[in-house]
Every structure is written in C-alpha cells, then in structure tokens.
Amino acid sequence: MKVALLLACTSLSAFAATPAQLDTLVKSGQPVTIVDLRSTDDYQRGHITGAINIPHRIIAEKRLPPLGKIVAYCDGLGSTYAAECVAALNAKPGIQAETLEGGYAAWETFTNVTAEAASVHKETPRTITYEELQATQGQNVVIVDVRREPAVLAQAKGEALKEKLNLAAFRQQSLPRATMTTDAFGQLARLKGRSQRFNGAPSLIVVIDNDNESAMNTAHRIQQSGYKRVVVLAGGEEIIRRGGRSGLARQGAAAPVTLDPALKPQPLPTK
C-alpha cells in the first residue's frame, strides 16, 4: 500500500492526529496519505517514511486526485501555514485532511530519534522570531527562562547593570495561553513518566536568554534528550524589550511591548 504523509501543526487546526494515532493508523493498513508541507530541502534532510512532499507554497494550486484521508504536517517549530494548507486540501474533491499534532518535530520525538545520530551530525537548534512567537498566542507553548542574573552578566561582560525584564508579565499580556518554567529538564522527565520515553511533543518549547549563549546550549541539550520540538527566541530578552524591533530598524508589523507596571503575574504551573 502506498502511504503518503501530509504534515501539519495541530494547534492550527480543529482536526488533528497525534503521532501515536498516526502510527497506529499506518500500521493498521488503513488508507492514509501523508504529505510533508515543508520545503524540499527540509524534506530531503528527513521525513516520515512514505510521506510525499508538497511544499506549502504550492498546495492551493496543486491538482490532486481524490486521495481520501490525508494527514498533513509542518515542521512543528512555530510555522503558521498548516491551517491554510489543510483548508485548501479540504476544498479539493475527495479529500479529508487533518494536521499532525506537533508536526515533524513531534514525530521525531515520538519515534525516539535521539542523539545517537548526533555523534555524526550535531543538530543546531532552530530560532523563532518575535513575530512568530507572538503569532502562536502561546497556544501549546512553554517558555523556558534561562536568563542569567543581571549582576553576574554585567560583571562578565563589563557592561552597566540592566534590570531584569519581567518575563512573566510579558507572557501574561502577550502569550496568555503559554506556561513558563525555569526547570525544563524536570518538566521533560515528567513528560517521559515511567516509560522513560516521550509519547510525543505536545508543547513547543521556546528558550529565552539574555546572553546570546545559554538558550542555544539549553535547546541543544533538550534535543539531545530526544525532545525535538524546541526553538530559541532570536534576540532573547532584548528583542522583547524592543517589541520586535532590531536596533533602530523596525522588523515586521509587531507593536512595541509596553509592560503594565501594575500587572502582578500569577504563579504559573508547569505541565
């Protein structure tokens, strides 16, 4: 049976299959088409076995036969095109499409792709922009705060002391659906549970630092643990201070962030 896998992100669609559900569906022999919506380069670097590649930029114009059930996936690292692609697929005759929860990163996590391959090829954590993070609205997002204390950082860099940004207030105002933690590895251990294996990657982990180094190191360690759905906020704490602006040049359409000084962030439970 020819199996093609259409990749998409769960948080962007009302209909989504978890990696475990997709795995069961494929193993059962039921007809399903799996389509990878990522770029051809990303597809060639790695994809779900049996998946076909239809880059998201051409999905609306692509003529397809009545394929029946389709599961679609993006990279699972903050992409925003999955919902539109699934809607375009469902507008075609004879197709019933849904997304793959957490995209390809969740699938890698579920299939236990760990650091054994990293001895040959070291993974470089992906970055997410301020605008991309804002677009998630915090849905299925866990912010990992790895910022160093301002006094220690100022001494190390020989710079003036800068007050630490109230990251909890930013999360509460700009990403109300997100959770936040400083203990990423404790949270990952809880996700593994007694099985000592991830059943998927339900949350996008976004690591934020203030020294241009700690976030990359932490994200790499998370990847090495087998959890692939992790990104680093490009610009870290400083880009939040600037509301998405890079220096004096405006990036995108994001408005500067103004944190309400009267806002008292509520305690945030970790998942």
C-alpha positions in Angstrom: 0.0 0.0 0.0 1.3 3.4 -0.9 1.4 5.7 2.1 1.9 9.4 1.8 2.0 11.7 4.8 0.7 15.2 4.8 2.3 17.2 7.6 0.6 19.9 9.7 0.6 21.5 13.1 -2.2 20.5 15.5 -2.6 23.8 17.2 -3.5 25.5 14.0 -6.4 23.1 13.1 -9.6 21.9 14.7 -8.8 18.4 13.4 -5.5 16.8 14.3 -4.0 13.4 14.8 -1.3 12.7 17.4 1.9 11.0 16.4 0.7 7.8 18.2 -2.7 7.9 16.4 -0.9 8.3 13.0 1.5 5.4 13.8 -1.5 3.2 14.7 -3.3 4.2 11.5 -0.4 3.4 9.3 0.4 0.1 11.0 -3.2 -0.9 10.7 -3.0 -0.8 6.9 -5.8 1.7 6.6 -5.5 4.0 3.6 -4.0 7.3 4.5 -1.9 9.8 2.5 0.8 11.6 4.4 2.0 14.9 2.9 5.0 16.9 4.0 4.3 20.7 3.7 7.9 21.8 4.4 10.4 22.9 1.8 12.0 20.3 -0.5 15.4 20.8 1.3 13.8 20.1 4.7 12.0 17.0 3.2 15.3 15.7 1.8 17.0 16.0 5.1 14.4 13.8 6.8 10.7 13.0 6.6 8.1 10.5 7.8 8.5 7.2 5.9 6.1 7.1 3.0 5.4 10.8 3.0 5.1 12.8 -0.2 6.4 16.4 -0.4 4.0 19.1 -1.5 5.6 22.4 -0.3 3.0 24.7 1.4 3.6 27.5 -1.2 2.0 25.4 -4.0 -0.6 23.4 -2.1 -3.5 25.5 -3.1 -2.8 25.3 -6.8 -1.7 21.6 -6.8 -4.1 19.3 -8.7 -4.6 16.1 -6.7 -6.7 13.0 -7.2 -9.4 12.1 -4.6 -6.9 10.8 -2.1 -9.4 10.3 0.8 -7.8 10.7 4.2 -4.8 12.9 4.5 -2.6 13.8 7.5 -0.5 16.9 6.9 2.5 18.2 8.8 4.7 21.3 9.0 8.0 21.5 11.0 6.2 21.9 14.3 8.6 24.7 15.3 6.3 27.7 15.0 5.2 27.5 11.4 1.9 29.2 10.6 0.9 27.8 7.2 -0.6 24.5 8.2 -4.1 25.6 8.8 -4.4 27.3 5.5 -2.9 24.3 3.7 -5.4 21.9 5.3 -8.3 24.2 4.4 -7.0 24.2 0.8 -6.8 20.4 0.8 -10.3 20.0 2.2 -11.6 22.3 -0.6 -10.4 19.7 -3.1 -12.9 16.9 -4.1 -12.5 13.6 -2.4 -10.0 14.7 0.3 -10.5 14.8 4.1 -7.4 16.4 5.6 -6.2 16.9 9.1 -2.9 18.0 10.7 -0.3 16.1 12.6 -0.1 17.4 16.2 3.3 19.0 16.7 4.4 18.5 13.1 7.6 16.7 12.2 9.4 17.6 15.4 6.7 15.8 17.4 7.0 12.8 15.1 10.8 12.7 15.6 10.2 12.9 19.4 7.6 10.1 19.3 9.8 7.8 17.2 12.6 8.3 19.7 15.1 9.9 17.3 17.8 10.8 19.9 21.4 11.9 19.9 22.8 8.7 18.6 22.7 10.3 15.1 24.1 13.5 16.6 27.5 12.0 17.1 27.8 12.2 13.3 25.7 15.4 12.8 25.3 17.9 15.6 21.9 19.5 15.5 21.7 23.3 15.5 18.5 24.4 17.3 16.1 26.4 15.2 15.3 30.0 16.1 11.9 31.6 16.2 11.3 35.3 15.7 9.5 37.7 18.0 6.7 38.0 15.4 6.4 34.2 15.0 6.2 33.8 18.8 3.5 36.4 19.0 1.5 34.6 16.3 1.3 31.5 18.4 -0.6 33.4 21.2 1.1 31.0 23.5 -1.0 28.0 22.3 0.8 24.8 23.3 3.9 26.9 24.2 6.2 26.5 27.2 8.6 29.4 27.8 11.9 28.3 29.3 13.6 31.1 31.1 17.4 30.5 31.2 18.4 34.1 31.7 21.5 34.8 33.9 21.2 37.2 36.8 21.8 40.8 35.7 24.7 41.4 38.2 26.5 38.3 37.1 26.0 39.1 33.4 27.1 42.7 33.8 30.3 41.7 35.6 31.1 39.1 32.9 30.5 41.5 30.0 31.9 44.6 31.7 28.7 46.4 31.0 26.3 48.6 33.0 23.8 46.7 35.2 20.5 46.3 33.4 17.3 45.4 35.3 15.9 42.0 34.5 12.8 42.1 32.3 9.6 40.9 33.9 9.2 38.0 31.6 6.2 36.6 33.5 4.3 39.9 32.8 5.2 39.7 29.1 3.9 36.1 29.0 0.7 37.1 30.8 0.0 40.0 28.5 1.2 38.8 25.1 1.1 35.0 25.3 -1.8 34.3 27.7 -2.1 30.6 26.7 1.6 29.8 27.4 3.1 28.4 30.5 6.5 29.2 31.8 9.3 27.3 33.7 12.9 27.6 34.7 13.2 23.8 35.0 12.9 22.4 31.5 14.5 19.1 32.3 12.3 18.4 35.3 9.3 19.0 33.0 10.7 16.7 30.3 11.2 14.0 33.0 7.5 14.3 33.9 6.6 14.0 30.2 8.5 10.8 29.9 7.0 9.3 33.0 7.7 5.7 33.9 8.2 4.7 30.3 11.3 6.8 30.1 10.2 7.6 26.5 8.3 10.5 25.1 4.9 9.7 23.6 5.0 12.9 21.5 5.9 16.5 21.8 2.6 18.3 22.8 4.3 21.6 23.5 6.6 23.9 21.6 9.4 24.8 24.0 10.8 28.3 23.5 14.0 29.0 25.3 14.8 32.7 26.2 18.2 34.0 27.5 19.9 37.3 27.9 23.5 36.4 27.0 23.2 35.0 23.4 24.5 31.7 24.5 22.5 30.0 27.3 19.4 29.4 25.2 21.3 27.6 22.4 23.1 25.4 24.9 19.9 24.5 26.7 18.0 23.9 23.5 20.7 21.6 22.2 20.6 19.6 25.5 16.8 19.3 25.2 17.3 18.0 21.6 19.9 15.5 22.9 17.3 14.2 25.4 15.1 13.2 22.5 12.6 16.1 22.6 12.8 17.8 19.2 10.1 20.4 19.4 12.3 23.2 20.8 13.4 26.6 19.5 15.3 29.6 20.7 13.9 33.1 20.6 16.1 35.1 18.3 17.3 38.2 20.2 16.3 36.8 23.6 15.3 39.2 26.3 16.5 42.2 24.4 14.1 41.6 21.4 11.2 41.6 23.9 12.4 44.9 25.4 12.3 46.3 21.9 8.9 44.9 21.0 10.3 43.1 18.0 12.5 45.9 16.8 16.1 45.2 15.8 18.1 48.2 16.8 16.6 51.3 15.2 15.1 49.3 12.3 11.6 48.1 12.6 11.1 44.4 11.8 7.7 43.2 10.7 4.5 44.7 12.0 4.8 43.8 15.7 4.0 46.7 18.0 6.5 47.6 20.8 5.7 45.8 24.1 4.7 48.0 27.0 4.5 46.1 30.2 1.9 47.4 32.7 3.9 48.1 35.8 0.8 47.4 37.9 0.4 44.0 36.5 1.3 41.3 39.0 1.8 38.0 37.2 0.1 35.0 38.7 2.0 31.9 39.6 2.4 29.7 36.5 2.1 25.9 36.9 4.4 23.8 34.8 2.9 21.0 32.7 
